[in-house]
Structures are given as C-alpha cells and as structure tokens.
Amino acid sequence: MNLTGKKIKLHDNALRDGMHSVSHQFSIDDMVRMAMALDEAGMPLIEVTHGDGLGGSSVNYGFGRHTNREYLEAVVPKMKNAKISALLLPGLGTVNDLAMAVDCGISTIRIATHCTEADVSEQHIKKAREYGLDTVGFLMMAHMTPPEALLEQARKMVDYGANCIYATDSAGYLLPDDVTARIGLLRSEFSDDIEIGFHGHHNLAMGIANSLAAIEAGASRIDGSVAGFGAGAGNTPLEVMVAVCNRMGIITGVDVDKIMDVAEDIALPLMPTPTRIDRDSLTLGYAGVYSSFLLHAKRAEKNHGVPAREILMELGRMGAVGGQEDMIEDVALEIKKKSA
Amino acid sequence: MAINCAMIGSGNIGTDLMAKLLRSANLNPVWMVGIDEDSDGLLKAREAGLKTTHEGVDGLIPHIEEDNIQIAFDATSAYVHGENNRKLQEKGVLVIDLTPAAIGPFCVPPVNLKEHVGAQEMNVNMVTCGGQATIPMVAAVSRVQAVEYGEIVATVASKSAGPGTRKNIDEFTQTTARAVEEIGGATKGKAIIILNPAEPPLMMRDTVHCLTETTPDQEAITKSVHDMLAEVNKYVPGYRLKNGPIFDGNRVSIFIEVEGLGDYLPKYAGNLDIMTAAATRTAEMFAEEIENGTLKLKKLA
C-alpha cells in the first residue's frame, strides 16, 4: 500500500463519542483541557457534544452532566486553530438545536442517519447549508447496506447540500475490503468538491487497518479519537493513526509526540474503565451492533441478571439500529421471561 | 344518518383512514384528495366508489356544498396543513388534523376526548402516531402522581414512514414533546423517533419513560397502566403492554407494541392504525354532536 504524500484531515471524536464511555459526564474543565491539548497538537477538527449529539440528553441515552450549549460555549472560544463540530441525529435533535450550536460558533455539523434513512436529514442539511456550515452527511451502521445502496442514500444527502459524506462503521463490523468497496464507490461517483470520510470503531481491532483502506480508496477525512476514547472498544486511536501515517508518509499535520501525550496524560486518566476489546465490545463488532449499546447492555446485565453478550447478540439478530437503546432493557426482560 | 367526510392526502395514513371510515356507522367517506392521479391511495379510493381529485384541496373545495362535506381529515404534511385548513374552514368544514402542524388543540382520545365535547372547535390535532401510542401511558402515570419529565421513544418500520413523515421529522418530535406535556401531564416532555429498515418489518414499538417527582407508587401506577391499556384496546385491539411498568428509582418505564389491523399496510404498521383509529374515534364523537345539534359548524370569515 503506497499512500505517500496523501493529505488527510483527522477529526477527533473523544469529546463526543468518548462521552458514551463516561455516560455523558465529562466536566466542562475536562472538555476544555482536552480540546486545548488537541488543538495544541494540531488536530484540525474536534467534535464536542453529548454522545448522541445535539438534543441527545435523555433518559434513553443518558442525561449529560452539562448542556450542549454549556460545553460548546466553553470550548469554542478557547480554540486557536482547531474547528469545532457537532453531531445531530434527526428524530432526536432538531433544527432549533442546530441554531443553538451555530450560535455557539461550530464550523462543522454532521447530520447522522441510519444508512438507509437519509431522507430524514433533508430539513437539517438544508438548514446547515443556509448557515454556511461545513455540512457532513453521516451514514451510520454502514455495514447494514451494500455499497450501491449506500451510494443511493449518499446522493440524497448531497442533493440536500452536504459537501462531505461519511461511511460510518458504528458497529466496528466492517473489514478492510468492505471499507474499500464502500469508500471506493462513493469516491468514484461524486465530483471532487464532495469529500469522503470514514468513521471507524475498534471492536474487531480494525480501526487503523480500515482507516488506511479508506484513505487508499479515496477518503480524505478520517475520524478517530485520542486513546480511542469512544463507544464500544473505542474509535480508531488517533495517536496510533498519526504514528502510522508518519511512517507511511501520509500528511496529517498533527504532532505525534503531542498527541501521544494527550492520550496518555489527559484521555486515559479520564476513562472510568480502560477502553479496550473485552468480550462484550468484541461481540458488538462480531454481531454488528451499535457500539453505544455497550454500557447500556452492561447495565441491563447488572439490573436483570442477563449476560450483556446475550442481549447484544439478540439485538444483532433483531436488526436493531442506532438509537434503539430502549430495546436493551426490553430484550433483557424478554430473555429473562423465556429462561424463567 | 352518517356525516359526509373528505380525506385530504392519499398517502399511507389517508388510505388506511379510508378503510376505517368505510366501516364507521356515523361517518361516510365521500371524497379522497391527492396530488398524484396514479397514486395507490387514489386508486384504492376509486375502487371503493369514492370521488377523487388529484388537484389537492382546491380540487375538492367547489364540491363541498353539493356533497355536504362536514368533516375533513388532513393527512398531508405540516407544511401544507395551514393553507388546507384555511380553505376548508372558509367553507365551514370541521378539520381533523393528522399532520404534526398542531394549529388546533390536541386530541388523544382515551385521555381528553371528552374535553372536546361542546367546545365548538373547528380544528383539532391528532398529535402524531408516536404521541397517540405513548401519551395515554404518560397520562396513566401522571394521574397517579406528578411526573416531572416524560420521554417517549417511537420506533416504526421504515416502510411505514412515508415521505411526509420524513420531511416533517422535526415537527414530529416537537409536536409530540409538547403533547407529552399538555395532554400527558408531564412537566417537561421529550420525544424521539427511530426508523428501522429490518426485514421482515418490525412492529411499531414505543417506550415511555417517566420520572416521577416522588418515589413511584408501584401498585397504583401498575393498575393505572393496565386500566389505560384497556381504554386504548377499545379502539386499537393490537395495542399491547410488552414489558413493564418497571421501576428504577424515580424512573417508570413502559414498553408497548402496536400491531395494526392490516387495513392498508400490513399488521406491522401499528403506527398507521393508532393514528387513524384515534382520528376516526374523534370524528365519530363530533359526528354525534353535529347530528344532535350540539355542534354547529360555522364558516370562518
């Protein structure tokens, strides 16, 4: 694989996807400290919101320690070079939430839908373009639909006004060839003014390998998070990604020593438990289940005495999609009934 | 004598509604209004012997007097409801709004249908399918003790969510959340909708989370939930309590499944049924009032 001279933009998700790992409880101070350190390391784009994005704070996903406005207002003014992005899932967040985030000074918005449901994003993508935002269509659980169908959904988002399309491996299920097929098709079918991105999860330890496959297939934006701080077994660990990119001659603009320090000195101590591939997060990748389900399934195991792995496997069989956290407790109760 | 009705919107909801109205004793569906001559809904309406137009509400207006249309159901989209409503009310037609536009007062039959009796309203709003499926349960908790926060999660099969619903997804969440407060009785409301494309399509699922102000009275809430279930079952037989109520601190969670009658879309689309059955139930109540003279329809100047 020769990727020498390729230029990519890294997008850190620790302060959004990582919120899942801390049940959305980052303090303002932790957020600001980590964002400033990432900025200092040369990270160009940093996502800051509740794990489930704007409007995400809820019983179903967990209440945030602070509001999205409080987090954004604290972080945005402290950035020297980095731009701040926010995530919005239609059906949960609304254009009013988007207006709030714009008011706080975000530069990028990522409108996330299940990989087959892009047409719920029309209101939000159009509004984001009116605001002049860098507008990303974020197609989640991209393993659940074939490349051609993913392309069709991406076309809708581009028609609404998105200038960048992501294939999002929310379950950490994709293997490098699956990534190549999806990213390659998106890249070949859209003009150069549409960027293509990849968001990985590390549940099968494929974060780095998949990201490299994505770059080779034409992706120019790569998500990850420092120390892999994210749902499931985490995102593509960005300090590792930067080191690999340096070895391969891929240009990221991020300082490898500094980002290693952010991972070790700031991110790791904030993790309640280390982000790693345990049997439950491995099950996510193996069964193709939304990574944010992990802690909810562990909680259901504790409350109802049904193993998290069994719950996650059943959710995979049901074809549960992102956002269906409410089904975790229901599935646990159903399994309990059957075994009674 | 049955009251003559028109249905505006020939999509999933309008077509399912037609089947319900055809069975009603005191509602008589006469017109089906669409915008696409070849739409499945208009085709089905013609087969059923209804008059149809594909010119939108303007195609219906000239026929209102001659066909004595007194009730119209709007199942188009929040964006066009305002204009449809204005044109219909100029003709003195009572409008049942099945879009999330929510210009008129909310109606969730098992909770507040009786409040609309004698209120002389010319437009009532049916909230959303997710609202019809969940607000009765929020109310079942709040009538026992104060609910400081009510949250509902509605999951529907992708195939049962038409283009109108998809374009109006913000209106869905906002209108439902407001009705969780105003009709459900929660101090603060939130609504979430999820579309799931699984095959075969999954049945409508709804989860209701309530946070009570004080420790929940488990026995009273459980009884109230089962009583409410029986009320909803009077017009939606496939409305089932799948799990719960479960109690975790001040959280009360209720897990609902809604199986439809399979009138238009197959039985998985309980979201259509609960909406159209609620609208039919509401219109039947108004029809009784029109017939016995307690509701006099008036033209909006």
Interface residues (C-beta under 8 A of the other chain):
Chain A: S58 V59 N60 P90 G91 L92 T94 V95 N96 H114 T116 E117 D119 V120 E122 Q123 H124 M144 N303 M318 G319 A320 V321 G323 Q324 D326 M327 E329 D330 L333 E334
Chain B: Y149 E151 V153 T155 S158 P163 R166 K167 I169 D170 F172 T173 Q174 K190 I192 I193 I194 L195 N196 P197 A198 E199 L202 R205 T207 H209 L211 K242 N243 G244 I246 D248 R251 S253 F255
